[in-house]
């Protein structure tokens, strides 16, 4: 399928999530490198996160890029990659919330934003599955 024949939503998902994922990788690197002066409670939160936590953050961003790239290429496997990424994202958020009691560190607006981000990604997953059922994804 030619580039111009892709659904506009596929373009929007690809461009949006690629940009957000790359920015997220950069932000995660900058925050964990100590280049930003953070409030003490946020510094304590970052200090409590181990290598595994950081690797999972990078892995999620990478999997998101792969998933939306596969969706852009109109590949059926994008559905599986996106749903696996969603499951990892949600489980990581729940575990992080339990481990670090994020209510003490993150404003309610931030927590709502995290929830909204997961809901939006779930909608992307459902859209990809819908495209697969319609036969748009090969």
C-alpha positions as CSV (number, residue, x, y, z in Angstrom):
1,X,0.0,0.0,0.0
2,X,1.3,3.4,-0.9
3,X,2.1,5.9,1.8
4,X,-0.8,8.1,0.8
5,X,-3.2,5.2,1.1
6,X,-2.7,4.6,4.8
7,X,-5.6,5.6,7.1
8,X,-5.0,9.1,8.5
9,X,-5.2,7.6,12.0
10,X,-2.3,5.3,11.3
11,X,-0.2,8.3,10.3
12,X,-1.3,10.2,13.5
13,X,-0.5,7.2,15.7
14,X,2.8,6.5,14.1
15,X,4.0,10.1,14.2
16,X,2.6,10.9,17.7
17,X,3.8,7.8,19.5
18,X,7.2,7.8,17.8
19,X,7.8,11.4,18.9
20,X,6.5,10.8,22.4
21,X,8.6,7.6,22.8
22,X,11.8,9.3,21.6
23,X,11.1,12.3,23.9
24,X,10.4,9.8,26.7
25,X,13.8,8.1,26.2
26,X,15.5,11.4,26.3
27,X,13.7,12.6,29.3
28,X,14.3,9.4,31.2
29,X,18.0,9.7,30.4
30,X,18.1,13.4,31.5
31,X,16.2,12.7,34.7
32,X,18.4,9.8,35.7
33,X,21.6,11.5,34.8
34,X,21.2,14.2,37.4
35,X,21.3,17.1,34.9
36,X,18.1,18.5,36.2
37,X,17.6,20.0,39.7
38,X,14.6,18.1,41.1
39,X,12.7,18.6,44.4
40,X,14.1,16.3,47.1
41,X,11.1,14.0,47.1
42,X,11.4,13.4,43.3
43,X,15.2,12.8,43.7
44,X,14.4,10.2,46.4
45,X,12.0,8.5,44.1
46,X,14.5,8.3,41.3
47,X,17.2,7.1,43.7
48,X,14.9,4.3,44.8
49,X,14.5,3.1,41.2
50,X,17.0,0.4,40.2
51,X,18.6,-0.5,36.9
52,X,15.6,-2.8,36.2
53,X,13.1,0.0,36.5
54,X,15.1,2.1,34.1
55,X,15.6,-0.7,31.6
56,X,11.8,-1.3,31.7
57,X,11.2,2.3,30.9
58,X,13.5,2.2,27.9
59,X,12.0,-1.2,26.8
60,X,8.5,0.2,26.9
61,X,9.5,3.2,24.7
62,X,11.3,0.8,22.3
63,X,8.4,-1.6,22.1
64,X,6.0,1.3,21.5
65,X,8.2,2.5,18.6
66,X,8.3,-1.0,17.1
67,X,4.6,-1.5,17.5
68,X,3.6,1.8,15.9
69,X,6.2,1.2,13.1
70,X,4.6,-2.2,12.4
71,X,1.2,-0.6,12.4
72,X,2.5,2.0,10.0
73,X,3.7,-0.8,7.8
74,X,0.2,-2.3,8.1
75,X,1.5,-5.6,9.6
76,X,-0.9,-7.8,11.5
77,X,1.8,-8.5,14.1
78,X,1.5,-4.9,15.3
79,X,-1.6,-5.9,17.2
80,X,0.3,-8.4,19.3
81,X,3.2,-6.1,19.9
82,X,0.9,-3.2,20.9
83,X,-1.2,-5.3,23.3
84,X,2.0,-6.8,24.9
85,X,3.3,-3.3,25.3
86,X,0.0,-2.2,26.9
87,X,0.1,-5.1,29.3
88,X,3.7,-4.3,30.3
89,X,2.9,-0.6,30.6
90,X,-0.1,-1.1,32.9
91,X,1.6,-3.8,35.0
92,X,4.7,-1.6,35.4
93,X,2.5,1.4,36.5
94,X,0.7,-0.7,39.1
95,X,3.9,-2.2,40.5
96,X,5.6,1.3,40.6
97,X,2.5,2.7,42.3
98,X,2.7,0.0,45.0
99,X,6.5,0.1,45.4
100,X,6.8,3.9,45.7
101,X,3.4,5.1,46.9
102,X,3.3,7.6,44.2
103,X,0.5,9.7,45.8
104,X,3.3,11.2,48.0
105,X,5.4,12.1,45.0
106,X,3.2,12.8,42.0
107,X,0.4,15.4,41.8
108,X,-3.1,14.0,41.2
109,X,-3.0,15.6,37.7
110,X,0.1,13.5,36.9
111,X,-1.6,10.3,38.0
112,X,-4.7,11.2,36.0
113,X,-2.4,11.9,33.0
114,X,-0.8,8.5,33.4
115,X,-4.2,6.8,33.5
116,X,-5.3,8.8,30.4
117,X,-2.1,7.8,28.6
118,X,-2.8,4.1,29.3
119,X,-6.5,4.5,28.2
120,X,-5.4,6.2,25.0
121,X,-2.9,3.5,24.3
122,X,-5.6,0.9,24.9
123,X,-7.7,2.6,22.3
124,X,-4.8,2.5,19.8
125,X,-4.6,-1.3,20.5
126,X,-8.3,-1.7,19.8
127,X,-8.0,0.4,16.7
128,X,-5.1,-1.8,15.4
129,X,-7.2,-5.0,16.2
130,X,-10.1,-3.4,14.3
131,X,-7.9,-2.7,11.3
132,X,-6.7,-6.4,11.4
133,X,-10.3,-7.7,11.4
134,X,-11.2,-5.4,8.5
135,X,-8.3,-6.9,6.5
136,X,-6.3,-3.7,6.4
137,X,-3.3,-5.3,8.1
138,X,-1.5,-8.1,6.4
